Amino acid sequence: MIDRGSGRNGGVTPQHPPLRLLPWTGENGKPCYLNTDDEDSLMSQLADDIEAAQLDSGTRVLAGARAVLGDAKAGERAVRFALIRSTESLEEVLRIADSRGGRLVAGQLGET
């Protein structure tokens, strides 16, 4: 992609692909990003695989939480565990949505 703005080199400024938010965090919970234009790179594939596993886990956690909430005899420990796991899964799914949404918007902007 080329932006024919007011940059040097005859007004041609190369456009870099957007950073991809990865499905894990670094030290102190800081977000990790991938800078690549190769969607088939090893790191891109690893991120895709982890996202798929997180989404699958979220589906299973949701089913478990529904089962606990549907059980009138479920104790406080079971409800707390279901809520903790649901919160963890929701955090992962929101990170995936942010990552994919950012790439979608960037892709749409690049088409103009």
Helices and strands as residue ranges (DSSP letters): E 2-3, H 8-11, E 13-14, E 20-25, G 27-29, E 31-34, H 42-70, H 76-110
